[in-house]
Amino acid sequence: MTLLLEARGVTKTFTSGGGIGTARKVTVALDDASLAISANPASVIAIAGESGSGKTTLSRLVLGLISPSSGDIYYRGKPLSQMSRAERMSFRREVQAIFQDPFEVYNPFYKVDHALTTPVECFEPGMPKAKAQAMIENVLATVGLRPEETLGRYPHQLSGGQRQRVMVARALLLGPSIIVADEPVSMVDASLRATILESLLKAHVDLGASLIYITHDLTTAYQVSQSILMLYQGTMVELGNVDKVIKDPRHPYTQLLVSSIPLPDPKKRWGKGTARETLAKPPGGKNRGCKFAERCPAAMPMCWESPPPLYGLDSDRAVACFLFRDSPVLDKAEVMSLYTQR
């Protein structure tokens, strides 16, 4: 199966400080993470985890907005770091982003039309204005917006949901191969979430676009995706078929997140007893192993000594936990193949 986009063992670290008399602080935002998107058929992959788990860092890496500290991002088999200017332009056109905050992506001095006309002018400079206008109006209607009520207005004259749907329209405008949606519905009303997600799935089905859906909401991840990657403090902890991961989570962290989904019964409590109420202390005061060990109710001595590898549980599931140490350890090629299983 031909891969369209790959993140091969990427790590991203950030440094801060280092002034006079102070040491530089190194933060590992992403640690040896891998991701794969097939060219055919198109797929929908969710990247999930709590705040600070590395989801947005991974999205910015695959978008080429930042460079990995180690590892590399490949598009159509070529590293982004080695692309020519023409290849980079093609990548920019084919891989589109939808960011989380619909309030910060606009320049308040421009009308919202600017966000839609700029991509057309950049990637289709010779397109007649009438044709470009028709494209823009059609894509706005696709996301549930009336062109006559949207175009010609400034960002502050639209609601947050309208602003975000304009961003979805912008992403769909040029017929992308991949859409990277970073928490696209987290800041809009619940009534609009279905509309935005439906628009993204429509692009997946009608345009054949793959979707990388980044979220902390496991409910929507389950509804829209085919496979899922769970991250904890920048580390891959579980990945594979979304139906198996959500309905039968194996990693203690995934179990914690799934058990935290509110139940439709106010008399029942959720999330009780699924993680340590107080953080455990690693032997010797330093944890060299699993990052979740301090919160894990099933932590063993070996968990503090070295990070667990990814163990293959099924043909379409892997878990980084020593509870499954009797299962085979997956190499990087086997990990990448999990994303293309159906």
Contacts in CASP RR format, 6 or more apart in sequence:
PFRMAT RR
TARGET T0000
AUTHOR 0000-0000-0000
METHOD contacts of the structure
MODEL  1
MTLLLEARGVTKTFTSGGGIGTARKVTVALDDASLAISANPASVIAIAGE
SGSGKTTLSRLVLGLISPSSGDIYYRGKPLSQMSRAERMSFRREVQAIFQ
DPFEVYNPFYKVDHALTTPVECFEPGMPKAKAQAMIENVLATVGLRPEET
LGRYPHQLSGGQRQRVMVARALLLGPSIIVADEPVSMVDASLRATILESL
LKAHVDLGASLIYITHDLTTAYQVSQSILMLYQGTMVELGNVDKVIKDPR
HPYTQLLVSSIPLPDPKKRWGKGTARETLAKPPGGKNRGCKFAERCPAAM
PMCWESPPPLYGLDSDRAVACFLFRDSPVLDKAEVMSLYTQR
1 38 0 8 1.000
1 39 0 8 1.000
1 40 0 8 1.000
1 340 0 8 1.000
2 38 0 8 1.000
2 39 0 8 1.000
2 40 0 8 1.000
3 36 0 8 1.000
3 37 0 8 1.000
3 38 0 8 1.000
3 39 0 8 1.000
3 74 0 8 1.000
3 77 0 8 1.000
3 336 0 8 1.000
3 340 0 8 1.000
4 37 0 8 1.000
4 38 0 8 1.000
4 39 0 8 1.000
4 75 0 8 1.000
4 76 0 8 1.000
4 177 0 8 1.000
4 178 0 8 1.000
4 210 0 8 1.000
5 35 0 8 1.000
5 36 0 8 1.000
5 37 0 8 1.000
5 62 0 8 1.000
5 73 0 8 1.000
5 74 0 8 1.000
5 75 0 8 1.000
5 95 0 8 1.000
5 178 0 8 1.000
5 210 0 8 1.000
6 34 0 8 1.000
6 35 0 8 1.000
6 36 0 8 1.000
6 37 0 8 1.000
6 73 0 8 1.000
6 74 0 8 1.000
6 75 0 8 1.000
6 77 0 8 1.000
6 336 0 8 1.000
7 33 0 8 1.000
7 34 0 8 1.000
7 35 0 8 1.000
7 36 0 8 1.000
7 58 0 8 1.000
7 61 0 8 1.000
7 62 0 8 1.000
7 68 0 8 1.000
7 73 0 8 1.000
7 74 0 8 1.000
8 34 0 8 1.000
8 71 0 8 1.000
8 72 0 8 1.000
8 73 0 8 1.000
8 74 0 8 1.000
8 332 0 8 1.000
8 336 0 8 1.000
9 32 0 8 1.000
9 33 0 8 1.000
9 34 0 8 1.000
9 70 0 8 1.000
9 71 0 8 1.000
9 332 0 8 1.000
10 30 0 8 1.000
10 32 0 8 1.000
10 33 0 8 1.000
10 34 0 8 1.000
10 58 0 8 1.000
10 61 0 8 1.000
10 68 0 8 1.000
10 70 0 8 1.000
10 71 0 8 1.000
10 72 0 8 1.000
10 73 0 8 1.000
11 28 0 8 1.000
11 30 0 8 1.000
11 31 0 8 1.000
11 32 0 8 1.000
11 33 0 8 1.000
11 68 0 8 1.000
11 69 0 8 1.000
11 70 0 8 1.000
11 71 0 8 1.000
12 28 0 8 1.000
12 29 0 8 1.000
12 30 0 8 1.000
12 57 0 8 1.000
12 61 0 8 1.000
12 66 0 8 1.000
12 68 0 8 1.000
12 69 0 8 1.000
13 26 0 8 1.000
13 27 0 8 1.000
13 28 0 8 1.000
13 29 0 8 1.000
13 69 0 8 1.000
14 26 0 8 1.000
14 27 0 8 1.000
14 29 0 8 1.000
15 24 0 8 1.000
15 25 0 8 1.000
15 26 0 8 1.000
15 27 0 8 1.000
16 24 0 8 1.000
16 25 0 8 1.000
16 27 0 8 1.000
17 23 0 8 1.000
17 24 0 8 1.000
17 25 0 8 1.000
18 24 0 8 1.000
18 25 0 8 1.000
28 234 0 8 1.000
29 54 0 8 1.000
29 57 0 8 1.000
29 234 0 8 1.000
30 54 0 8 1.000
30 57 0 8 1.000
30 58 0 8 1.000
30 61 0 8 1.000
30 68 0 8 1.000
30 234 0 8 1.000
31 233 0 8 1.000
31 234 0 8 1.000
31 235 0 8 1.000
32 235 0 8 1.000
32 236 0 8 1.000
33 58 0 8 1.000
33 229 0 8 1.000
33 231 0 8 1.000
33 234 0 8 1.000
33 235 0 8 1.000
33 236 0 8 1.000
34 236 0 8 1.000
34 332 0 8 1.000
34 335 0 8 1.000
34 336 0 8 1.000
35 45 0 8 1.000
35 47 0 8 1.000
35 58 0 8 1.000
35 62 0 8 1.000
35 212 0 8 1.000
35 229 0 8 1.000
35 339 0 8 1.000
36 336 0 8 1.000
36 337 0 8 1.000
36 339 0 8 1.000
36 340 0 8 1.000
37 43 0 8 1.000
37 45 0 8 1.000
37 178 0 8 1.000
37 210 0 8 1.000
37 212 0 8 1.000
37 339 0 8 1.000
38 210 0 8 1.000
38 339 0 8 1.000
38 340 0 8 1.000
39 76 0 8 1.000
39 177 0 8 1.000
42 204 0 8 1.000
42 208 0 8 1.000
42 209 0 8 1.000
42 210 0 8 1.000
42 211 0 8 1.000
43 210 0 8 1.000
43 211 0 8 1.000
43 226 0 8 1.000
43 227 0 8 1.000
43 339 0 8 1.000
43 340 0 8 1.000
44 201 0 8 1.000
44 204 0 8 1.000
44 210 0 8 1.000
44 211 0 8 1.000
44 213 0 8 1.000
44 224 0 8 1.000
44 225 0 8 1.000
44 226 0 8 1.000
44 227 0 8 1.000
45 210 0 8 1.000
45 211 0 8 1.000
45 212 0 8 1.000
45 213 0 8 1.000
45 225 0 8 1.000
45 226 0 8 1.000
45 227 0 8 1.000
45 228 0 8 1.000
45 229 0 8 1.000
45 339 0 8 1.000
46 213 0 8 1.000
46 214 0 8 1.000
46 215 0 8 1.000
46 221 0 8 1.000
46 224 0 8 1.000
46 225 0 8 1.000
46 227 0 8 1.000
46 228 0 8 1.000
46 229 0 8 1.000
46 242 0 8 1.000
47 55 0 8 1.000
47 58 0 8 1.000
47 59 0 8 1.000
47 212 0 8 1.000
47 213 0 8 1.000
47 214 0 8 1.000
47 215 0 8 1.000
47 228 0 8 1.000
47 229 0 8 1.000
47 231 0 8 1.000
48 55 0 8 1.000
48 214 0 8 1.000
48 215 0 8 1.000
48 216 0 8 1.000
48 217 0 8 1.000
48 218 0 8 1.000
48 221 0 8 1.000
48 228 0 8 1.000
48 229 0 8 1.000
48 230 0 8 1.000
48 231 0 8 1.000
48 257 0 8 1.000
49 55 0 8 1.000
49 216 0 8 1.000
49 230 0 8 1.000
49 231 0 8 1.000
49 232 0 8 1.000
49 257 0 8 1.000
50 216 0 8 1.000
50 232 0 8 1.000
50 257 0 8 1.000
51 216 0 8 1.000
52 233 0 8 1.000
52 234 0 8 1.000
53 231 0 8 1.000
53 232 0 8 1.000
53 233 0 8 1.000
53 234 0 8 1.000
54 231 0 8 1.000
54 233 0 8 1.000
54 234 0 8 1.000
55 182 0 8 1.000
55 214 0 8 1.000
55 215 0 8 1.000
55 216 0 8 1.000
55 231 0 8 1.000
56 100 0 8 1.000
56 182 0 8 1.000
56 214 0 8 1.000
57 66 0 8 1.000
57 234 0 8 1.000
58 214 0 8 1.000
58 231 0 8 1.000
59 97 0 8 1.000
59 180 0 8 1.000
59 182 0 8 1.000
59 212 0 8 1.000
59 214 0 8 1.000
60 66 0 8 1.000
61 67 0 8 1.000
61 68 0 8 1.000
61 73 0 8 1.000
62 73 0 8 1.000
62 95 0 8 1.000
62 180 0 8 1.000
62 212 0 8 1.000
63 95 0 8 1.000
63 97 0 8 1.000
63 180 0 8 1.000
64 73 0 8 1.000
64 80 0 8 1.000
64 91 0 8 1.000
67 80 0 8 1.000
67 81 0 8 1.000
72 79 0 8 1.000
72 80 0 8 1.000
72 81 0 8 1.000
73 79 0 8 1.000
73 80 0 8 1.000
73 81 0 8 1.000
74 80 0 8 1.000
75 83 0 8 1.000
75 91 0 8 1.000
75 94 0 8 1.000
75 95 0 8 1.000
78 87 0 8 1.000
80 88 0 8 1.000
80 91 0 8 1.000
83 91 0 8 1.000
89 123 0 8 1.000
92 123 0 8 1.000
93 123 0 8 1.000
93 174 0 8 1.000
93 176 0 8 1.000
94 176 0 8 1.000
94 177 0 8 1.000
94 178 0 8 1.000
95 176 0 8 1.000
95 177 0 8 1.000
95 178 0 8 1.000
95 180 0 8 1.000
96 170 0 8 1.000
96 171 0 8 1.000
96 172 0 8 1.000
96 174 0 8 1.000
96 176 0 8 1.000
96 178 0 8 1.000
96 179 0 8 1.000
96 180 0 8 1.000
97 171 0 8 1.000
97 179 0 8 1.000
97 180 0 8 1.000
97 181 0 8 1.000
97 182 0 8 1.000
98 164 0 8 1.000
98 167 0 8 1.000
98 168 0 8 1.000
98 171 0 8 1.000
98 179 0 8 1.000
98 180 0 8 1.000
98 181 0 8 1.000
98 182 0 8 1.000
98 184 0 8 1.000
99 105 0 8 1.000
99 167 0 8 1.000
99 182 0 8 1.000
100 182 0 8 1.000
100 183 0 8 1.000
100 184 0 8 1.000
100 186 0 8 1.000
100 187 0 8 1.000
101 187 0 8 1.000
102 160 0 8 1.000
102 161 0 8 1.000
102 163 0 8 1.000
102 164 0 8 1.000
102 167 0 8 1.000
102 187 0 8 1.000
102 188 0 8 1.000
103 155 0 8 1.000
103 160 0 8 1.000
103 163 0 8 1.000
103 187 0 8 1.000
105 115 0 8 1.000
105 163 0 8 1.000
105 167 0 8 1.000
106 112 0 8 1.000
106 115 0 8 1.000
106 155 0 8 1.000
106 163 0 8 1.000
107 114 0 8 1.000
108 154 0 8 1.000
108 155 0 8 1.000
108 156 0 8 1.000
110 154 0 8 1.000
111 151 0 8 1.000
111 152 0 8 1.000
111 153 0 8 1.000
111 154 0 8 1.000
112 150 0 8 1.000
112 151 0 8 1.000
112 152 0 8 1.000
112 153 0 8 1.000
112 154 0 8 1.000
112 155 0 8 1.000
112 158 0 8 1.000
112 163 0 8 1.000
112 166 0 8 1.000
113 136 0 8 1.000
113 151 0 8 1.000
113 152 0 8 1.000
115 166 0 8 1.000
115 167 0 8 1.000
115 170 0 8 1.000
116 136 0 8 1.000
116 139 0 8 1.000
116 140 0 8 1.000
116 166 0 8 1.000
116 169 0 8 1.000
116 170 0 8 1.000
116 173 0 8 1.000
117 132 0 8 1.000
117 136 0 8 1.000
119 170 0 8 1.000
119 173 0 8 1.000
119 174 0 8 1.000
120 127 0 8 1.000
120 132 0 8 1.000
120 135 0 8 1.000
120 136 0 8 1.000
120 173 0 8 1.000
120 174 0 8 1.000
123 174 0 8 1.000
124 132 0 8 1.000
124 174 0 8 1.000
135 173 0 8 1.000
136 147 0 8 1.000
136 151 0 8 1.000
136 169 0 8 1.000
136 173 0 8 1.000
137 147 0 8 1.000
137 151 0 8 1.000
139 169 0 8 1.000
139 172 0 8 1.000
139 173 0 8 1.000
140 146 0 8 1.000
140 147 0 8 1.000
140 150 0 8 1.000
140 151 0 8 1.000
140 166 0 8 1.000
140 169 0 8 1.000
141 147 0 8 1.000
142 169 0 8 1.000
142 172 0 8 1.000
142 199 0 8 1.000
142 202 0 8 1.000
143 165 0 8 1.000
143 166 0 8 1.000
143 168 0 8 1.000
143 169 0 8 1.000
143 172 0 8 1.000
143 195 0 8 1.000
143 196 0 8 1.000
143 199 0 8 1.000
144 165 0 8 1.000
144 195 0 8 1.000
144 199 0 8 1.000
145 162 0 8 1.000
145 165 0 8 1.000
145 166 0 8 1.000
145 169 0 8 1.000
150 158 0 8 1.000
150 162 0 8 1.000
150 166 0 8 1.000
155 163 0 8 1.000
158 166 0 8 1.000
160 187 0 8 1.000
160 188 0 8 1.000
161 188 0 8 1.000
161 189 0 8 1.000
161 192 0 8 1.000
161 196 0 8 1.000
164 184 0 8 1.000
164 185 0 8 1.000
164 187 0 8 1.000
164 188 0 8 1.000
164 192 0 8 1.000
164 196 0 8 1.000
165 192 0 8 1.000
165 195 0 8 1.000
165 196 0 8 1.000
165 199 0 8 1.000
167 184 0 8 1.000
168 184 0 8 1.000
168 196 0 8 1.000
168 199 0 8 1.000
168 200 0 8 1.000
171 179 0 8 1.000
171 181 0 8 1.000
172 179 0 8 1.000
172 199 0 8 1.000
172 203 0 8 1.000
172 207 0 8 1.000
175 203 0 8 1.000
175 207 0 8 1.000
175 209 0 8 1.000
176 203 0 8 1.000
176 207 0 8 1.000
176 209 0 8 1.000
177 208 0 8 1.000
177 209 0 8 1.000
177 210 0 8 1.000
178 209 0 8 1.000
178 210 0 8 1.000
178 211 0 8 1.000
178 212 0 8 1.000
179 200 0 8 1.000
179 203 0 8 1.000
179 209 0 8 1.000
179 210 0 8 1.000
179 211 0 8 1.000
179 212 0 8 1.000
180 212 0 8 1.000
180 214 0 8 1.000
181 200 0 8 1.000
181 211 0 8 1.000
181 212 0 8 1.000
181 213 0 8 1.000
181 214 0 8 1.000
182 214 0 8 1.000
183 214 0 8 1.000
183 215 0 8 1.000
183 216 0 8 1.000
184 196 0 8 1.000
184 197 0 8 1.000
184 200 0 8 1.000
184 213 0 8 1.000
185 192 0 8 1.000
185 193 0 8 1.000
185 196 0 8 1.000
185 197 0 8 1.000
185 217 0 8 1.000
185 220 0 8 1.000
186 215 0 8 1.000
186 216 0 8 1.000
186 217 0 8 1.000
188 196 0 8 1.000
193 220 0 8 1.000
197 220 0 8 1.000
197 223 0 8 1.000
197 224 0 8 1.000
200 211 0 8 1.000
200 213 0 8 1.000
200 224 0 8 1.000
201 211 0 8 1.000
201 224 0 8 1.000
203 209 0 8 1.000
203 211 0 8 1.000
204 210 0 8 1.000
204 211 0 8 1.000
211 224 0 8 1.000
211 225 0 8 1.000
213 220 0 8 1.000
213 221 0 8 1.000
213 224 0 8 1.000
213 225 0 8 1.000
215 221 0 8 1.000
218 246 0 8 1.000
218 257 0 8 1.000
218 258 0 8 1.000
218 261 0 8 1.000
219 261 0 8 1.000
221 228 0 8 1.000
221 242 0 8 1.000
221 246 0 8 1.000
222 242 0 8 1.000
222 243 0 8 1.000
222 246 0 8 1.000
225 242 0 8 1.000
226 241 0 8 1.000
226 242 0 8 1.000
226 342 0 8 1.000
227 239 0 8 1.000
227 240 0 8 1.000
227 241 0 8 1.000
227 242 0 8 1.000
227 316 0 8 1.000
227 338 0 8 1.000
227 339 0 8 1.000
227 341 0 8 1.000
228 239 0 8 1.000
228 240 0 8 1.000
228 241 0 8 1.000
228 242 0 8 1.000
228 245 0 8 1.000
228 246 0 8 1.000
229 236 0 8 1.000
229 238 0 8 1.000
229 239 0 8 1.000
229 240 0 8 1.000
230 236 0 8 1.000
230 237 0 8 1.000
230 238 0 8 1.000
230 239 0 8 1.000
230 245 0 8 1.000
230 251 0 8 1.000
230 253 0 8 1.000
230 254 0 8 1.000
230 257 0 8 1.000
231 237 0 8 1.000
232 253 0 8 1.000
232 291 0 8 1.000
232 292 0 8 1.000
233 291 0 8 1.000
233 292 0 8 1.000
234 291 0 8 1.000
235 291 0 8 1.000
235 307 0 8 1.000
235 320 0 8 1.000
236 310 0 8 1.000
236 320 0 8 1.000
237 251 0 8 1.000
237 253 0 8 1.000
237 254 0 8 1.000
237 292 0 8 1.000
237 319 0 8 1.000
237 320 0 8 1.000
237 321 0 8 1.000
238 245 0 8 1.000
238 249 0 8 1.000
238 250 0 8 1.000
238 251 0 8 1.000
238 253 0 8 1.000
238 254 0 8 1.000
238 317 0 8 1.000
238 318 0 8 1.000
238 319 0 8 1.000
238 320 0 8 1.000
239 245 0 8 1.000
239 310 0 8 1.000
239 317 0 8 1.000
239 318 0 8 1.000
239 335 0 8 1.000
239 338 0 8 1.000
239 339 0 8 1.000
240 316 0 8 1.000
240 317 0 8 1.000
240 318 0 8 1.000
240 338 0 8 1.000
240 339 0 8 1.000
240 341 0 8 1.000
241 314 0 8 1.000
241 316 0 8 1.000
241 317 0 8 1.000
241 341 0 8 1.000
244 314 0 8 1.000
244 316 0 8 1.000
244 317 0 8 1.000
245 254 0 8 1.000
245 317 0 8 1.000
246 258 0 8 1.000
249 255 0 8 1.000
249 257 0 8 1.000
249 258 0 8 1.000
250 313 0 8 1.000
250 317 0 8 1.000
250 319 0 8 1.000
250 321 0 8 1.000
250 323 0 8 1.000
250 324 0 8 1.000
251 292 0 8 1.000
251 319 0 8 1.000
251 320 0 8 1.000
251 321 0 8 1.000
252 274 0 8 1.000
252 275 0 8 1.000
252 292 0 8 1.000
252 296 0 8 1.000
252 297 0 8 1.000
252 298 0 8 1.000
252 321 0 8 1.000
252 323 0 8 1.000
253 292 0 8 1.000
253 295 0 8 1.000
253 296 0 8 1.000
255 274 0 8 1.000
256 271 0 8 1.000
256 274 0 8 1.000
256 275 0 8 1.000
256 295 0 8 1.000
259 270 0 8 1.000
259 271 0 8 1.000
259 274 0 8 1.000
260 270 0 8 1.000
260 271 0 8 1.000
260 274 0 8 1.000
261 270 0 8 1.000
262 270 0 8 1.000
263 270 0 8 1.000
273 297 0 8 1.000
274 297 0 8 1.000
275 295 0 8 1.000
275 296 0 8 1.000
275 297 0 8 1.000
276 294 0 8 1.000
276 295 0 8 1.000
276 296 0 8 1.000
276 297 0 8 1.000
279 294 0 8 1.000
279 295 0 8 1.000
280 293 0 8 1.000
280 294 0 8 1.000
280 295 0 8 1.000
280 296 0 8 1.000
280 299 0 8 1.000
281 294 0 8 1.000
282 288 0 8 1.000
282 293 0 8 1.000
282 294 0 8 1.000
282 304 0 8 1.000
283 301 0 8 1.000
283 304 0 8 1.000
287 293 0 8 1.000
287 294 0 8 1.000
287 304 0 8 1.000
288 304 0 8 1.000
288 305 0 8 1.000
288 306 0 8 1.000
288 307 0 8 1.000
289 303 0 8 1.000
289 304 0 8 1.000
289 305 0 8 1.000
289 306 0 8 1.000
289 307 0 8 1.000
289 308 0 8 1.000
290 296 0 8 1.000
290 299 0 8 1.000
290 303 0 8 1.000
290 304 0 8 1.000
290 307 0 8 1.000
290 308 0 8 1.000
290 320 0 8 1.000
290 321 0 8 1.000
290 322 0 8 1.000
291 307 0 8 1.000
293 299 0 8 1.000
293 303 0 8 1.000
293 304 0 8 1.000
296 303 0 8 1.000
298 323 0 8 1.000
300 322 0 8 1.000
302 322 0 8 1.000
303 322 0 8 1.000
307 320 0 8 1.000
308 320 0 8 1.000
308 321 0 8 1.000
308 322 0 8 1.000
308 325 0 8 1.000
309 320 0 8 1.000
309 329 0 8 1.000
309 330 0 8 1.000
310 318 0 8 1.000
310 319 0 8 1.000
310 320 0 8 1.000
310 329 0 8 1.000
310 330 0 8 1.000
310 335 0 8 1.000
311 318 0 8 1.000
311 319 0 8 1.000
311 320 0 8 1.000
311 321 0 8 1.000
311 324 0 8 1.000
311 325 0 8 1.000
311 327 0 8 1.000
311 328 0 8 1.000
311 329 0 8 1.000
311 330 0 8 1.000
312 318 0 8 1.000
312 319 0 8 1.000
312 324 0 8 1.000
312 327 0 8 1.000
312 328 0 8 1.000
312 329 0 8 1.000
312 330 0 8 1.000
312 334 0 8 1.000
313 319 0 8 1.000
313 324 0 8 1.000
313 327 0 8 1.000
315 341 0 8 1.000
316 338 0 8 1.000
316 341 0 8 1.000
317 338 0 8 1.000
318 330 0 8 1.000
318 335 0 8 1.000
318 338 0 8 1.000
330 338 0 8 1.000
END
